């Protein structure tokens, strides 16, 4: 005869299996496997046509779409079969329970299977949130210290550390392209690329102003300080994406890249700064080995920023057509991180919050990013109004 503990465990697992099947059904309605299968076949036919590789850029895009679509289809089919199998196992265990005996090994197998299937399903559910043209690609992330002096520069460096830890936990690759150190501590700004599946789609949820409230480690009176840093995110676009950039619109400066001192000091003007005069966008790079490489990287960053600017214009127009008055895109405050007088991180767009501020600063961002992606998918307006707290010591 099963114990009360086993009874409770089985009830919980049966409920989980039921919910999992319901979620898989909703996902199946969204993915539409028959339509996805037709699309895969269409792409395979295109890839088998003579001269397919004559246009390398177009061929690469088609191959990438085929790989993503066929992988998503195979993953869903495998998941659907496993969810059905787990539901059958749950029914069998329920029958065993009625007979007065529950197989503990099968119970453990069901629990393991549900955990595994839930992880796969969560990944596929997240993937449906990425519908933008650039969501699946890589990202260019820029962090700029805002109001708050040295505290703000330290805050910008804390954000950099947070994102580096988060990207590592997600299996993404982050590479710093340019960094400007603060005079006393922290950083004035940093630009990095984030590469991996859905890197731009994920990082785009972090675009905006981030606010930190804490006791200042740089103030002799240890007063409370509110600091700001802005995070800008742009898609790292490929050469196949056409962006018109006129030479007359560019101001290009070279300067000596900073080094570690001594023999490591760069003795040539290899660093490059490019200003796009019509938009006042400034990009720079000093981390490559030569001025030519730095210039090429800076131009790629500029191209990405211009694409992002166009995307933001479209977002703003779409928001106006929906009658939304809230500020969107770069420059809007999105999240508060409070370390004193209490600990809490709260997103002002979604209302998602946690009391584990240190965990967030250590890279636990998935909950915040997922909540924002789901808010966007629903077309929802920001959930929480800004409280208007300004910068400065208190």
Secondary structure as UniProt FT lines:
FT   HELIX           4..31
FT   HELIX           33..47
FT   TURN            50..51
FT   HELIX           52..54
FT   HELIX           56..98
FT   TURN            99..100
FT   HELIX           104..127
FT   TURN            128..129
FT   TURN            133..136
FT   STRAND          139..145
FT   HELIX           149..170
FT   STRAND          173..181
FT   STRAND          187..195
FT   TURN            197..198
FT   HELIX           199..203
FT   HELIX           204..206
FT   STRAND          208..215
FT   TURN            217..218
FT   TURN            220..221
FT   STRAND          224..235
FT   TURN            239..240
FT   HELIX           247..249
FT   STRAND          250..255
FT   HELIX           262..264
FT   STRAND          271..276
FT   TURN            277..280
FT   STRAND          281..285
FT   HELIX           291..321
FT   TURN            322..323
FT   TURN            330..331
FT   STRAND          333..338
FT   STRAND          344..347
FT   TURN            348..350
FT   STRAND          353..354
FT   HELIX           357..361
FT   TURN            362..363
FT   HELIX           366..378
FT   STRAND          392..393
//
